[in-house]
Amino acid sequence: MRTVPRVACINDLSGFGRCSLTTALPVLSVMGVQACPAPTAVLSMHTGFPQFTFTDLTDGMAAYFASWQDLKFDWIYSGFLGSVDQIELVRDFFRRQKAINPDCRILLDPVMGDDGKRYSTYTEALCNAMRQLVAEADVITPNITEACLLTDTPYRGEALHSAEAVSLAEKLMTLGCRAAVMTGIIQENAIANLTYSGGKAEFSRVHRTECLFSGTGDLFASVLCGALAGGARLDSAVQTAGMFLSEVTQYTLQQNTPAAEGVLFEPLLWKLGGNYHEQIQRK
């Protein structure tokens, strides 16, 4: 009998800059999860740097997933997808896994944009395809920009009143996902993450820092996935992910790390391997 949770991690691999698979793999591993990467592209650095190489792996993804046809995953964690073809391949993989293992759950981070702008690679066709993929997910983790893109809602900034945030989350639910975790809501001196599930909304707030680092969404979603795969309830998993990201961000600020390099999670990674989740729940 398999005793270690197994997660398929679908994302790009960036050689430098803490994001995507280079974040997900160590986080999930230290949380006691078998992380199985399915790379969608290989970059020398993430796209926030002025120059980088990019190798698209779309042509090999169908065979890659086919070789996994006899594997059963407890969770599938999907991040950045760069084309409609990739989204269709991932959707088919979702459905095949659900067919052979109805207990498989899907966490989808719809990496589409930030600061009110969609990424340059995200065409309207790609946005439409992502909306359809959201319907396959058990949990989605959009930031405010992505929530607005998915629901065709005008972007009005990150500072949302609670009622505005709940209204936006309710729109996300109409796309067909089972739960939505909307991240990065600014509320005075706090950053709030909103969990909407079963018709109920719950806010989880942490200390707000002024500096914005690359890859924080990837770190949040990775910790969230690790906690969920370990059996945590969604609301407590969101609290764990938010608190760890807050700790790591404050530590990174103290080290004067360039924002493009991402947050320094490595020195604090050990915390996730102990009873960190239980400690957070007791606070």
N, C-alpha and C positions, 0 to 999 in steps of 0.2 A: 504494500500500500504506500502511495506517495504521501510523505508527511510535510514536504516543503511546497508552499504555494508556487505555481508556475505562471509567469506573466510574459506574454508576447509584447515586445516593445517595438513599435513601428515608428521610425523617426529618421531624420538625417544624422550623419556623423560628421561633426566639425572637429578638425584636428586641434584647433586652438580657439579658446573662448568657451567658457563653461556654459554649455547649453545642450539641449537635445539628448542624444544617447550618452555623451560623456558625463552627463549629470544623472540620467536615469539609471544606468547600470550600477554605479557604486552605491547610490541611494537604496535601490531595491535590494541589492546584495546584502548590505549591512543590516537591512531590516528583516533579513531571513527569507527573502524571496528569490527564487530562481528566475533571473532576468534573461530572456531569450531575444536578442536583437534581430530586427528585420530592417536593415538600412534602406532608405529610399534614395539617398544621395550621399556622396562623400565630398566634403569641402575642406580645404586646407585651413581656413578660418571662417567664422560665421560672417554673415553678410554685413554686419555693422562695421567691419574693418574696410579700409579703402581698397585693398586688393586681396583677392582670394581665388583659388581654383575651385571648380565645380564639376563633379562627375555625376551625371544622372543615371540612376540604376533602374529606371522604370522597366527596361526591356528584360531584366532578369527577375522581376518580382513575381510573375505568374509561376515560374518554375520553382522559385524559392518557397512560395506558399504551398505549392503542390507537394513538395518534399516533406511538408509538415502535416500532410493529410491524416496521418494516424496519431498525431499528438493531440492531447486535450489540454487546454489552457484554462486556468481558473479566472484570469483576467486578461484582457487585451487593452493595452495602453497605446493609443495612437496620437501622434503629434503632428509636426509639419508635413503637409502633403502638397507637392508642387505642381500638380496637373490634374485635369479631369480623369485622365487614364489611371493615375495612381489612386484617386478616390474610388473609381469603379473597382479596381483590383482589391482594395482594402474592404470595400463594402461586401464583395463576394467572399472574402476571407472571413469577415464577421459572420456572415450567414452560414457558411459551411461549419464554422466552429459551433455556432448555436445549434445546428442540426445534429451534430454528433455529441454535443455536450450542452444540454439546456441550462446547466448551472453556470456556464461561462458568462462573465459580466464584462461590459465594455466601458472604458473610460476614454472619452474623446476630448482632446484639447484642440479646439479649432483655431489653429495658429493662422490668423488672417491679417492682423494689423495692430497698431498701437497709436496712442496720442491722436485719435480721431481720424487716422488715415489708414487705408488698407495698403498692404505691401505691394510694391510695384508689380510683382509677379501675379497678383490676384486679380484676374479679369472677372467680369460679371458672370461669365459661364462657370468659372471656378467657384465663385460665391454661391451660385445656385446649386452646384454639385455638393458643396459642403452642407448646405441646408438640408439636402436629402440624406446625407450621411448622418447628420444629427439624429434623425429619426431612428437610427439603428442603436443608438447609445443608451446605456443605463445612466451614465453620469457625464455631463459636459462641464468644461471649466473655462468659459470665455472671460476675457477682460471686458471692460465697458465698451471699447471700440468694437470688439468682435461681437458682443451682444447686439450692438446697434446695427452692424453689418448683416448679421443673421436675420434680424427682425425688420430690416428696412426702417429703422428709427433714426431720426436726426440726432447726431452726436452733440451733446451740450456740455461736454467736459466730464472729468472724473468725480467731481464733487456733486453727489446726488443726495437729495433728501431720502429718507427711508421709504416713503411712499412711492417716489419715482423709481427707486431701485426695485422694489417689489413689483411694480407695474411692468418694468422691463423684463424681469424674471418670468412673470406670467406669460409674456409674449413668447419667450424662449420655449416654454413648455408646450405651446401650441404646435411647435415643430415636430413633436413626437418623442422627445427624450423622456426618460423616467425621472430624472432629477437634474437640476442645474446648480452649479456653484459659480456665482459671478464674483470675480476677484477685482481687487484694486479700487474699491469705492472709497473716496476721500470723505471723511466726516470729521471736521475740525482737526484735532491732533492725532487722529487715529486713521488706520487703514482698515476697512471693513470688508469681509468676504460674506456674501449672502448665499445661504443654502436654501433652495426651494425644492420641496419634495412632498408628495402627498397632500398638496393644497396648503402647505404650511411654509412660512418663511422664517428663517432664523439668522440673525447677524452674529458674526464672530469678529471681534475687534482686537487689533494689536497696535503697538506703537508705530507712529509714522515717521519716516526719515525723508529728508528733502531730496537726496540724491537718488537717481534712478539707474539701476544696474541692469545690464543685459542678462537674459537667462533666468530671471526670477520666476517667470511663469512656469518654466520647465522644472525648476526646483520644487515649486509648490505642488504641481501636478504629480511629480515623482513621489514625494513624501505622501501625498494623499493616496496614490495608488498602493504604495507599500502598506499603509495602515489599513486600507480596505481589504487588500489581499490577506492581511493577517487576521481579519475578522472584525475589525472595528466598525461601529456604526458610522454612517456618513457624517453626522454632525460632529462627533468627536474626532473623526479623521480630519475634517476641515480645521478644527481647532489645533490639532497637532501640527498640521502643515503650516498654518499661519504663524504659530509661535516659533517654529524652527526657522522659518524664513525671516522673521523679525530678529531673532538672535543672530543669525548669520549676517544679515544686512548691517546691523549695528557693529558687529565685529569687523566687517569689511571696511566700514567707514573709519574705524580707528586705525586701520593699516594703510589708509590713503591709497587704496587700489584703484587704478583707472577703471572707469565705469564699463568700458567695452570688454574688459577681461572677465566680467561677471563677479558674482559673490564668492568669497573664500569659504566654501562649505567644508573643504577637506579637514581643517583642524578641528571642526565640530562634528564631523560625520559620526564619530564614535558614539555620540549621545543617542543616535537613532537605534543603535544596536542594544541598548540597555532597556531600562524601564521608563524611557523618556515619555512615551505615550501615557503611561499611568500617572506620571508626575504632573503632566499637563492637565489631566482630567481632575486632579485633586486640588488644583489651584483655584 
